[in-house]
């Protein structure tokens, strides 16, 4: 069994996929858009050429199965993108899987999960495969424009198809490769990141209800300004969280809305979308408790403040044995240029980890840029990452057969 990948073939496939939905130097391929559907059919054809047996299931997952007997490793990621975003986010891991399957010649299934980017929901493709997505949730899902998931699936041609579900006995585990989406590898001169854990994320919608009134005639002493209440809470969070956060905790106020949002009107309503992330459940619990306390303090002011959780994900530790296999391969090809590190972004691997051993590999992002059309990685780093993944895959399969 050879483990030497074909770097030119790998790059050729990535460049071809990049053309589908091309936007400036990146890609615009939102979930179930015509470009996304085209990319899934393109991938299925490439899987057939590689000797896999592809299926596009009822949620849009593309799964190429090896016809060989015995337990398999599952490799994959996603092919849809954020709007007007990068060409490697997700696509890299899928094409790595395809190239590893061609290189090793058997024992590999390859998957492109639907909607990892969350246009309609949270990891709906991988959760569907893992049996964690109900029909009721599918009924409730919609995108920002109000298009329902059911309608999008019908328009894409996937409605009525059965949803594939994992057979745990088939797999030794799951491996996912991805661009780092940050600058740690580049800043430290490393070329391979071996993911130790994937963060959990807690997401909230915080609402502020005051009294809308005239900005020129309403005295400051009697105002119930929802915008001021929002700013005070945001400031309190940013003062308090550094005192209780972990070393890698991050938090973000990603959206602020004032209603009615006119210069001569005291806002009667306001809204902020807030999230925090960490790999440690104890840290997440501590932040949850503190956020509740800060909101409770805010309600003692002039405005009513309410908080609702918009969703959360559980942090997942990656399999130590798989991490070791990735490190062995990285040391052979990039001695001293690899590091074990957590992932600050969510990935399908944290969902697959609910059903099987899972691990991830990172390659550098130039300038730490992602979710933007300027996202890029050096060709030599792309090829190196796939070579490391192929050799780690071969080691894991050999160990399982030993």
ZAPASE-163196 format. One line per 5 residues: their letters; for each residue x, y, z of N, C-alpha, C. Coordinates in steps of 0.05 Angstrom, whole numbers. Layout:
N
a	X Y Z X Y Z X Y Z; ...
***
This chain:
402
xxxxx	17 -24 0 0 0 0 18 25 0; 14 42 -21 30 67 -22 15 88 -5; 30 106 7 18 128 21 28 155 9; 39 154 -15 48 178 -28 26 190 -44; 15 212 -35 -7 225 -50 3 238 -75
xxxxx	-15 245 -93 -9 259 -118 -17 289 -113; 4 305 -107 -1 333 -101 -14 349 -123; -6 343 -148 -18 358 -170 -47 351 -174; -54 325 -170 -82 317 -173 -99 330 -150; -88 330 -126 -101 343 -104 -107 372 -109
xxxxx	-87 387 -118 -90 416 -123 -109 420 -147; -108 403 -167 -125 405 -190 -155 403 -182; -161 384 -164 -188 381 -155 -197 405 -139; -180 415 -121 -187 438 -105 -192 463 -123; -175 466 -143 -178 489 -162 -204 486 -178
xxxxx	-211 461 -186 -235 457 -201 -260 463 -184; -260 454 -159 -282 460 -141 -284 489 -136; -262 503 -135 -261 532 -131 -276 547 -153; -277 536 -177 -291 549 -199 -321 550 -196; -332 531 -180 -361 529 -177 -369 550 -156
xxxxx	-382 571 -165 -389 593 -147 -367 613 -143; -348 614 -161 -324 632 -157 -333 661 -153; -321 674 -133 -326 702 -127 -300 715 -120; -291 734 -136 -265 747 -132 -244 725 -128; -229 726 -106 -209 705 -101 -221 682 -84
xxxxx	-247 683 -78 -259 663 -61 -282 650 -75; -302 643 -59 -325 627 -69 -350 637 -54; -372 638 -70 -399 643 -58 -416 618 -65; -419 601 -45 -433 575 -49 -450 568 -25; -470 585 -19 -487 580 5 -502 553 2
xxxxx	-509 542 25 -522 516 26 -547 515 9; -549 494 -9 -571 488 -27 -575 509 -49; -556 528 -51 -557 545 -75 -551 529 -99; -557 539 -123 -550 524 -148 -521 516 -149; -503 534 -140 -475 529 -140 -468 506 -120
xxxxx	-480 506 -97 -475 485 -78 -485 458 -88; -508 458 -100 -519 433 -111 -501 423 -134; -491 441 -151 -473 434 -172 -447 421 -160; -437 433 -139 -412 423 -126 -417 395 -115; -440 389 -105 -446 362 -94 -447 341 -116
xxxxx	-459 348 -138 -460 329 -160 -432 326 -172; -417 348 -174 -389 346 -184 -373 327 -166; -376 330 -140 -362 313 -121 -370 284 -124; -396 279 -127 -405 251 -130 -392 238 -155; -389 254 -176 -376 243 -200 -347 237 -195
xxxxx	-333 254 -180 -305 249 -174 -302 225 -156; -321 221 -138 -321 197 -121 -323 171 -138; -341 172 -157 -344 148 -175 -318 142 -189; -305 163 -199 -279 159 -213 -258 148 -194; -260 154 -168 -241 144 -148 -248 116 -138
xxxxx	-269 104 -149 -276 77 -141 -294 75 -117; -305 98 -108 -324 98 -86 -352 96 -98; -371 90 -80 -399 88 -88 -414 111 -75; -420 133 -90 -431 157 -78 -461 157 -75; -470 172 -55 -499 176 -50 -502 205 -41
xxxxx	-522 219 -52 -530 245 -41 -557 240 -27; -557 243 -1 -580 234 15 -601 256 18; -621 251 34 -644 269 36 -639 295 51; -616 299 62 -609 325 75 -587 339 59; -577 325 38 -557 337 20 -529 327 26
xxxxx	-525 309 45 -498 298 50 -490 282 25; -464 285 18 -452 268 -3 -434 248 11; -440 223 8 -424 202 21 -414 182 1; -388 180 -2 -376 160 -20 -366 137 -4; -377 114 -9 -370 90 7 -351 72 -8
xxxxx	-332 61 6 -314 41 -5 -328 15 -8; -325 1 -31 -338 -25 -35 -323 -47 -20; -300 -42 -9 -284 -62 4 -297 -71 30; -290 -96 39 -299 -106 64 -283 -94 87; -291 -101 112 -276 -92 135 -284 -64 144
xxxxx	-274 -58 168 -279 -32 180 -265 -10 165; -277 14 165 -267 37 149 -260 60 167; -245 79 156 -242 106 167 -259 124 150; -273 142 163 -290 162 149 -275 188 150; -271 200 126 -257 226 123 -276 246 110
xxxxx	-275 271 119 -293 290 106 -293 318 118; -311 334 108 -316 361 118 -341 372 103; -340 396 92 -363 407 78 -355 422 53; -374 426 34 -367 440 10 -382 467 7; -404 471 22 -417 497 21 -399 518 35
xxxxx	-405 543 30 -388 565 41 -406 586 55; -393 603 70 -405 627 79 -409 646 55; -427 666 56 -430 684 33 -404 698 27; -397 698 1 -374 713 -9 -349 708 8; -343 683 12 -322 675 31 -299 660 17
xxxxx	-285 643 32 -261 631 23 -265 605 7; -244 596 -6 -246 573 -24 -237 547 -11; -225 549 13 -214 525 26 -230 516 51; -245 534 63 -260 528 87 -279 505 81; -273 481 91 -290 458 86 -281 442 62
xxxxx	-278 455 39 -270 441 14 -244 426 18; -225 437 32 -199 425 36 -202 397 47; -218 394 69 -221 368 82 -235 347 64; -254 356 48 -268 337 30 -249 327 9; -234 345 -4 -216 336 -25 -192 321 -14
xxxxx	-184 327 10 -164 310 24 -174 282 26; -199 279 35 -211 252 37 -211 237 11; -219 252 -10 -219 239 -37 -191 230 -45; -171 247 -41 -144 240 -49 -133 217 -32; -139 217 -6 -130 195 11 -143 169 2
xxxxx	-169 169 -5 -182 145 -15 -169 135 -41; -162 153 -59 -149 144 -83 -121 134 -78; -107 146 -59 -80 138 -53 -79 111 -39; -95 106 -19 -94 82 -4 -108 59 -17; -127 65 -35 -140 45 -51 -161 28 -37
xxxxx	-169 35 -13 -190 20 1 -191 28 30; -213 20 43 -216 25 71 -224 53 79; -231 70 59 -237 98 64 -265 104 53; -282 116 70 -306 129 61 -302 159 63; -314 174 45 -311 203 44 -338 217 45
xxxxx	-340 238 61 -366 252 64 -362 282 61; -383 295 49 -386 324 49 -412 329 63; -410 339 88 -434 343 104 -449 368 95; -475 368 98 -492 391 90 -493 412 112; -490 436 104 -496 460 120 -480 461 146
xxxxx	-454 455 145 -437 460 168 -437 489 175; -439 506 154 -437 535 158 -462 547 171; -483 532 175 -506 541 191 -525 560 177; -528 558 150 -547 575 137 -576 568 146; -581 543 151 -608 534 159 -609 524 188
xxxxx	-587 515 199 -587 504 226 -559 498 234; -556 483 256 -530 477 267 -522 449 259; -501 447 242 -490 421 234 -511 402 226; -530 410 209 -553 393 204 -545 368 188; -525 369 171 -517 345 156 -504 324 173
xxxxx	-484 332 189 -470 312 206 -489 303 228; -506 320 239 -524 312 260 -545 292 249; -553 297 224 -572 278 211 -559 251 209; -534 250 200 -520 225 196 -517 210 223; -513 225 244 -509 214 271 -535 208 285
xxxxx	-558 212 272 -584 207 285 -592 228 305; -582 252 302 -587 273 322 -604 296 311; -617 291 288 -634 312 276 -661 301 271; -681 311 285 -709 301 282 -723 313 259; -745 300 250 -762 311 229 -774 338 238
xxxxx	-781 339 264 -792 364 274 -773 387 272; -747 382 277 -727 404 274 -724 412 245; -725 392 227 -723 399 199 -747 417 191; -770 410 201 -794 427 196 -790 456 205; -775 459 227 -772 486 239 -749 502 227
xxxxx	-731 490 213 -707 504 203 -714 522 180; -701 545 179 -704 564 156 -679 581 156; -674 594 133 -651 612 131 -659 641 138; -641 660 136 -646 687 144 -667 701 126; -670 691 102 -691 703 84 -718 690 89
xxxxx	-720 670 106 -745 658 112 -751 633 96; -733 625 78 -737 600 63 -735 576 81; -755 559 81 -754 536 99 -734 515 88; -724 499 106 -706 478 99 -720 458 80; -746 452 86 -761 434 69 -762 444 40
xxxxx	-768 470 37 -769 482 10 -742 482 -4; -721 488 12 -694 488 0 -686 460 -9; -692 440 6 -686 412 -2 -702 404 -27; -727 412 -28 -743 406 -52 -732 420 -77; -724 445 -74 -713 460 -96 -687 449 -105
xxxxx	-671 438 -86 -645 426 -93 -648 398 -105; -672 386 -103 -676 360 -114 -670 337 -95; -668 344 -69 -661 323 -49 -685 314 -33; -708 327 -35 -731 320 -19 -741 292 -26; -750 277 -6 -760 250 -11 -739 229 -11
xxxxx	-714 236 -11 -692 216 -9 -689 208 20; -681 183 25 -676 175 53 -651 189 63; -651 194 89 -628 206 102 -609 184 111; -584 185 103 -564 165 111 -559 167 141; -556 144 154 -550 144 182 -526 126 188
xxxxx	-510 134 206 -485 120 211 -489 91 221; -472 73 212 -470 46 223 -443 46 238; -444 49 265 -419 51 280 -400 27 276; -411 4 270 -395 -20 266 -378 -18 240; -385 0 222 -370 3 197 -344 18 201
xxxxx	-343 35 222 -321 54 223 -303 51 247; -277 54 242 -257 56 263 -257 85 274; -266 104 258 -267 131 268 -270 151 245; -267 176 252 -270 198 233 -247 218 235; -236 226 212 -215 246 211 -224 269 193
xxxxx	-218 293 202 -226 317 187 -202 336 186; -195 344 162 -175 365 158 -188 391 152; -174 413 160 -186 440 156 -164 460 157; -169 483 144 -151 506 149 -155 515 178; -134 527 189 -136 535 217 -158 556 222
xxxxx	-161 575 204 -179 598 207 -169 617 229; -144 616 235 -132 634 254 -102 636 246; -87 650 263 -59 656 255 -38 643 273; -46 625 291 -27 613 310 -5 598 295; -13 581 276 8 565 262 27 584 247
xxxxx	16 603 232 33 621 217 51 637 236; 40 647 258 55 665 276 77 650 290; 74 624 294 94 608 308 112 592 289; 108 595 263 125 581 244 119 551 242; 96 542 250 88 514 248 72 510 222
xxxxx	72 484 214 59 478 188 36 458 192; 35 445 214 13 425 219 3 429 248; -23 432 250 -36 433 276 -52 407 281; -48 395 304 -62 371 312 -82 379 334; -108 377 328 -128 388 345 -132 370 370
xxxxx	-131 383 393 -134 368 418 -164 368 427; -178 390 422 -206 392 430 -219 414 413; -245 412 410 -261 432 395 -278 446 415; -279 472 413 -293 489 433 -323 483 433; -335 488 457 -363 491 458 -371 520 456
xxxxx	-394 525 445 -403 553 440 -431 556 453; -434 578 468 -460 585 479 -469 611 467; -493 611 455 -502 635 440 -529 645 451; -531 672 453 -553 684 466 -565 708 450; -590 712 454 -604 737 445 -614 752 469
xxxxx	-604 776 472 -611 792 496 -628 816 487; -652 819 499 -671 840 491 -674 861 512; -676 886 504 -679 908 522 -704 924 515; -722 927 534 -747 941 529 -748 966 547; -749 989 534 -752 1014 548 -777 1029 538
xxxxx	-774 1055 534 -797 1071 525 -787 1089 502; -799 1086 479 -792 1102 456 -804 1131 460; -787 1151 454 -797 1179 459 -780 1198 443; -788 1223 444 -775 1244 428 -747 1250 440; -727 1251 423 -699 1255 432 -693 1284 441
xxxxx	-710 1302 433 -705 1330 441 -721 1339 465; -743 1326 471 -760 1336 493 -761 1318 517; -750 1294 515 -750 1275 537 -726 1280 555; -730 1290 580 -708 1295 597 -691 1270 603; -665 1274 607 -647 1251 611 -655 1236 637
xxxxx	-664 1251 657 -670 1238 682 -693 1218 681; -711 1221 662 -734 1204 660 -734 1185 637; -712 1186 622 -711 1168 598 -708 1139 606; -721 1121 590 -717 1092 591 -706 1084 564; -680 1089 560 -666 1086 535 -656 1057 532
xxxxx	-668 1042 514 -660 1014 511 -631 1011 500; -623 1031 484 -596 1030 473 -575 1034 495; -580 1052 513 -562 1057 535 -560 1032 553; -583 1019 558 -583 995 574 -566 973 561; -568 971 535 -551 951 520 -522 957 523
xxxxx	-514 982 519 -486 989 521 -475 984 549; -491 990 569 -482 986 597 -477 956 602; -495 939 592 -491 910 597 -467 900 581; -464 909 556 -441 900 541 -415 908 554; -414 932 565 -390 942 579 -385 925 604
xxxxx	-407 919 619 -403 903 643 -392 875 637; -402 863 615 -391 837 606 -362 839 600; -354 859 585 -326 861 577 -308 869 600; -319 880 621 -303 885 645 -300 860 663; -321 844 665 -322 822 683 -310 796 672
xxxxx	-316 790 646 -308 764 635 -277 759 636; -260 779 632 -231 773 634 -223 763 661; -238 770 682 -231 761 709 -238 732 714; -256 720 699 -265 693 704 -260 674 680; -251 685 658 -248 668 634 -223 650 636
xxxxx	-223 630 618 -199 613 615 -179 626 597; -156 614 594 -134 626 578 -142 629 548; -160 612 538 -168 614 510 -197 620 506; -211 630 527 -238 638 524 -241 662 505; -261 661 488 -267 685 471 -297 691 474
xxxxx	-304 716 471 -332 724 472 -336 747 452; -360 748 441 -366 767 419 -394 777 420; -397 804 418 -423 816 413 -424 820 383; -438 802 369 -437 801 340 -457 818 326; -478 826 340 -499 842 327 -512 859 348
xxxxx	-517 885 341 -531 903 358 -552 917 341; -577 917 350 -599 930 336 -613 950 355; -619 974 345 -635 993 360 -661 998 345; -683 999 359 -709 1003 347 -722 1027 359; -729 1047 342 -731 1046 313 -705 1054 299
xxxxx	-685 1062 312 -659 1067 299 -659 1093 284; -672 1114 295 -672 1140 282 -658 1160 301; -645 1180 289 -628 1198 305 -644 1215 325; -669 1220 320 -685 1238 338 -705 1223 355; -700 1197 359 -718 1180 375 -702 1165 396
xxxxx	-711 1167 421 -699 1150 442 -707 1121 436; -688 1103 433 -696 1075 426 -713 1063 448; -736 1052 440 -753 1038 458 -746 1008 461; -732 997 441 -724 969 442 -695 967 431; -681 947 440 -655 941 430 -650 911 432
xxxxx	-630 902 417 -624 873 417 -594 869 412; -582 850 426 -555 842 421 -553 812 419; -537 803 400 -530 774 397 -503 771 409; -500 752 428 -476 749 443 -469 720 444; -443 714 444 -434 686 447 -407 685 461
xxxxx	-401 662 473 -374 657 484 -367 628 478; -341 623 477 -331 596 470 -307 588 487; -306 563 494 -283 551 508 -284 521 505; -261 508 510 -260 479 509 -266 466 535; -268 481 557 -272 470 584 -301 474 593
xxxxx	-316 452 598 -343 455 608 -346 471 633; -326 469 651 -328 484 676 -326 514 671; -310 522 651 -308 550 644 -334 560 632; -345 544 614 -370 551 601 -392 555 623; -393 537 642 -413 538 663 -409 564 680
xxxxx	-384 570 685 -378 594 701 -387 619 686; -382 620 660 -391 643 644 -421 645 642; -434 622 640 -464 622 640 -474 635 665; -464 627 688 -473 637 713 -468 667 716; -445 676 707 -438 704 709 -456 721 691
xxxxx	-461 711 667 -478 726 648 -506 729 659; -516 708 671 -543 710 684 -543 731 706; -521 732 722 -519 752 743 -518 780 732; -503 784 710 -501 811 698 -527 820 686; -542 801 675 -568 808 664 -587 815 687
xxxxx	-586 800 708 -603 806 731 -597 834 742; -571 842 743 -564 869 752 -575 890 732; -574 883 706 -583 902 686 -613 907 689; -629 887 697 -658 890 700 -666 910 722; -647 916 740 -653 935 761 -651 964 752
xxxxx	-643 968 726 -642 994 715 -669 1003 704; -668 1022 686 -692 1035 675 -707 1017 656; -694 997 644 -706 981 624 -709 951 632; -727 938 620 -730 909 624 -711 894 606; -696 875 617 -676 860 602 -683 830 604
xxxxx	-685 817 581 -690 788 580 -669 775 563; -663 750 570 -643 735 555 -654 708 547; -647 699 523 -656 673 513 -632 660 500; -628 634 505 -606 620 492 -614 613 464; -597 619 445 -602 613 417 -591 586 408
xxxxx	-575 574 425 -563 548 418 -537 545 432; -528 520 433 -502 515 446 -491 489 434; -465 486 435 -452 462 428 -433 454 450; -429 428 452 -413 417 474 -384 414 465; -365 422 481 -337 418 473 -330 388 471
xxxxx	-313 381 453 -306 353 449 -276 350 448; -266 331 464 -238 324 463 -233 304 441; -213 308 425 -206 290 403 -191 265 413; -195 243 399 -183 218 407 -152 219 409; -141 211 431 -113 213 436 -97 195 417
xxxxx	-107 171 412 -93 153 393 -91 164 365; -113 176 356 -113 189 330 -95 213 329; -94 228 351 -75 251 353 -47 241 350; -41 218 363 -14 207 362 -6 199 333; -25 187 319 -20 179 291 -15 203 274
xxxxx	-30 225 278 -25 249 262 2 261 269; 10 260 295 36 271 303 58 254 292; 56 228 291 77 211 279 82 218 250; 60 221 235 62 228 207 73 256 204; 65 275 220 75 302 219 104 304 225
xxxxx	114 288 244 142 289 251 159 278 228; 149 259 213 164 248 190 167 269 168; 147 285 164 148 303 141 153 333 148; 148 340 173 153 367 182 164 367 210; 188 355 214 198 351 241 201 378 256
xxxxx	189 378 280 190 402 296 171 424 287; 156 420 266 139 442 255 110 435 258; 103 420 279 75 413 285 70 419 314; 45 422 321 37 429 348 9 419 354; 5 410 379 -22 403 387 -36 429 397
xxxxx	-61 433 389 -74 458 394 -105 454 394; -119 470 409 -149 468 408 -159 483 384; -184 476 376 -198 491 355 -217 511 367; -214 536 360 -232 557 369 -258 558 353; -259 544 330 -283 544 313 -296 516 316
xxxxx	-322 516 311 -336 490 311 -332 475 285; -334 449 286 -330 432 263 -348 407 265; -353 395 242 -369 370 242 -357 348 259; -330 349 263 -317 329 279 -328 327 307; -338 350 318 -348 348 345 -375 334 346
xxxxx	-389 334 324 -414 319 322 -408 289 317; -390 283 299 -383 255 294 -371 242 319; -358 258 336 -346 248 361 -368 237 380; -393 243 375 -415 232 391 -419 202 384; -409 194 361 -414 166 351 -389 150 347
xxxxx	-366 163 345 -341 148 339 -317 164 347; -294 151 349 -269 165 353 -265 186 331; -256 209 338 -252 231 318 -227 247 324; -216 259 303 -193 276 306 -192 295 282; -176 316 285 -173 337 265 -144 345 261
xxxxx	-139 354 236 -113 365 228 -117 393 217; -100 412 224 -101 439 213 -76 444 196; -80 460 175 -58 472 160 -61 502 163; -39 518 159 -40 547 164 -58 562 145; -70 583 156 -85 603 140 -67 627 138
xxxxx	-62 636 113 -46 659 108 -59 684 121; -44 697 139 -55 720 153 -77 714 173; -82 688 177 -104 681 196 -131 687 185; -134 691 159 -159 701 147 -177 677 140; -203 678 147 -223 659 138 -250 673 139
xxxxx	-270 660 127 -296 672 123 -294 698 108; -276 700 90 -272 723 72 -259 713 47; -264 726 25 -254 716 -1 -224 717 -3; -210 732 15 -181 732 15 -168 708 28; -185 690 40 -175 666 52 -157 650 33
xxxxx	-134 640 44 -115 626 26 -96 610 43; -83 590 31 -62 573 43 -42 567 21; -17 566 28 4 560 8 0 532 -3; 5 529 -29 2 502 -42 19 481 -28; 43 488 -20 60 468 -7 49 460 20
xxxxx	35 477 34 23 470 59 -2 452 55; -16 458 33 -39 441 26 -30 413 21; -9 410 5 1 383 -2 12 369 22; 27 384 38 39 372 63 17 361 81; -4 377 85 -26 368 103 -39 343 93
xxxxx	-43 340 67 -56 316 57 -37 292 60; -11 296 56 8 274 59 8 264 88; 7 283 107 6 275 135 -20 260 141; -42 270 131 -68 256 136 -68 228 124; -56 225 100 -56 199 87 -40 179 104
xxxxx	-17 187 114 0 169 129 -12 163 156; -25 182 169 -39 177 194 -62 158 190; -76 161 168 -98 143 161 -88 115 158; -66 112 143 -55 85 139 -46 73 165; -35 89 183 -26 78 209 -50 69 226
xxxxx	-72 84 226 -95 77 241 -108 52 230; -110 50 204 -121 26 192 -104 1 197; -78 5 195 -59 -18 201 -61 -27 229; -64 -8 248 -66 -15 276 -91 -31 281; -112 -23 268 -138 -37 272 -138 -65 260
xx	-122 -69 239 -121 -95 227 -100 -114 239; -84 -102 259 -63 -117 270 -72 -136 292
***
